[in-house]
């Protein structure tokens, strides 16, 4: 749970800071001397293709650098970078379908994180639709991804977030949801029961309420 807590503590800051814009020309310099030579060309091609399609490149480079630092094989690192690039594209498309014509790099990356956690594109789209100022999709996506990581079914997490927003809760309150779920779990509740209790407190209808906010179920697909 330590990594989960760190992620949530950082979400607020991420939402306020734009990701560093990495151009196609920056990619070789970022990779040289930080990843083995046998993966530089492949990662560079993936990153440059992503940049050409308007996707954020920084997450791809960090994925390659992190994998290399951990001693992961070049083949596995390249595969992971390729999967991440695909999820960034899927996230961007889902957010555009949600009515966000130019999603921020942070929102696109958060959507990819949500997909990796088990949400599907429809659920990312649904979160994008309810994430209007003062609610940042960076925060809503990361929080629901954290809830899913705790064991809350993805449709239930999406529904809970929508109810929190519709109830007019403060954006900072959204960041507390995973902590509140963990507290209930420590008292013996399952993750789903904890989320259901929080949902009921917002006037939700439990597992069968607001079907339109659910998307189409869980989508567990971590590489």
N, C-alpha and C positions, 0 to 999 in steps of 0.2 A: 504493500500500500504506500510505501515511501515515495516511489516514483509517481504514483497517482497524485499524492499530495503536492509534490513539487510542480507537476503539470498545472494543477488548478491554481496554485499560487502565482504562476507565471501568466495565466490566461489574461488577467486584467491588464498587465503591462503589454502583452502582445497586441491586444486590441487597440492600444493607443499608439503603437510604434509601427510605421510601415516597414515591410521587409526590405532589406537592401536590394536594390535593383541590379541584378547581374546581367550583363549583356553577353551576347555570343562571343565577343572578343575577350571577355574576362575569363571565360571558362577554362582554357588551357592553363592560365597562370594560377587559377585556384586549385587545379588538380596536380600540377607538377610538384614533385617532392612531397606530396601528401597521400598519394595513392600509388600502388605499384604500376610500373610502365605497362604491364600486360592488361591493365583495365582502363588506362587513360583514354585510348581511342574510342572504345565502346561507350564509356560514360559520356565522353565529349559529344559523340554523335546523338545519343539520347537527349542530352541537355540542349544541344543546339536545335534539335527538332522541336523540343518543347518551347524553346524561346521563339522559334519561328511561328509557333501557333499561339503565342501570347500567354503561355503558362509560366508560372514562377519557376525559376531555375534553382534558386538557393536550396530548397528542400532536397533536390536531386543530388547536388554536390555534397551537402551535409550527409546524406544517406551513404554515399560512396566513401567519404572520408571516415565516417563512423565505422562502417563495416571493415574498412582497411585497418583502422586502429585496433579493432578487436581481433584481427587475424583471420577474418572470414575469407574464404576462397574467392578468387576473382569471379569465378562463374556464378557463385551465389550472390555476390554483391551486384553484379551487372543485372542479374535477374530481378533482384529487389528494386533496383533503380528503374528498371523497365516497368515493373508493376506499379511503382509509385507514380511514374509519368502518366500511365493510363488512368490512375485514380484521380490525379490532378485534372486531367481532361474531363473525366466523368463528373467530378465535383463542379467544375466551371460550367459545364452544360446544365447540370441540375439547378444551379443558382441562377443561371440565365432564364431557365424555364420558370423559376420562382418570381420573375419580374425584376431581377437585379441585372441590368444590362451590362455592367462592367464590374463584376465582383472584384474586391481587393485581393491582392496576393495572399494576405492573411486568411481571408474567408475561403479562398480556393484551397489553401493548405489545410485549414480546419475541416473542410468538407472531405478532403482525402483522408484525414485522420478518422473522421466519423465512419467513412466507408470501411476503413481498415478495422475499426472496432466492431463492425457487424451491421451497421445501417445499410440500407440500399439507397439507390439514387432517388427514388420517390420520397423517402423519408428526409433526405438532405434537401430536396426541393420543398417539402412541407415546412421544414424549419426555416428555410430561406424566406418563405412566404410570410411567416409570422414575425420574422426578425426585421422589424422596421424601427427607425429611431424612436426611442433611445436604446433599443435593443440591437446589439451588434451580432451579426451571424458568426463572427469569430467566437464569441462567448457561448452562444446557444449551441453551436455545433460541438464545441469542445466539452461543454458540460454534459450533453447527452451522450457523447462518446465515453466520458468518464462513468456515467451511470451504467452504460452498457457493459463496460469493463468490470463493474462491480457485480453484474449479473442481472440487472434490470432488463427485461425484454425490450428490444429497440422500439416497437410500437408504443409500449407503455411510457418509455422515456420521452418520446416525441410528444405524446399526448399530455404528459405532465408539464413539459416545457410550454406547450401552447396554453394550457390552463393558467400557468403562472403569469404569462404575458397578458392573457385576456383579463386576468384579475387585477392587472395594473401593478404587479409587484415591482420593486426597484431592481434595476439590473444587477446590483451587488447581491441581492437575495438569490439570484439564479446560481451564483457561484457557490452558495452554501448547500445546494441540493445534494451533491455527493457526500458531504460531511454528515448531513442529516440522515441520509440513507445508511451510512456506516454506523452511526449511533444506534439506530433502530436494529441493525443487524447484530450489533454487540449485545443487544438485549434479547436476542433470540429470533428476531423476525428474518424471513428471507428477504432478498433484495426486492423481489416483486411486491411482497407484502409491505415493505417499508415505503416503496414508491406509491403504492395504492393509498396508504394512509396520508401521505403528503398530498396526493391528488384530491382525496376527499376533503381535505382541509381547504382546498381552493374552490370547492363547489363542484369538483369533478364527479363522474358517475362510475368510477371504478373501471375494471378491465373492459367493459362493454361500451363505455362512453366515447363519444366523438370519434366514430370510426373513420371519418374523413381525414383525421390527422395522423392515422396510423401508417400510411403507406401500405406495403404489402408484406409485412412480417419481417422477421429477422433475416439477416443476410450474413451469417458467419463466414468470413473468408480471409482470415489472416494468412499471409504467405508463409 
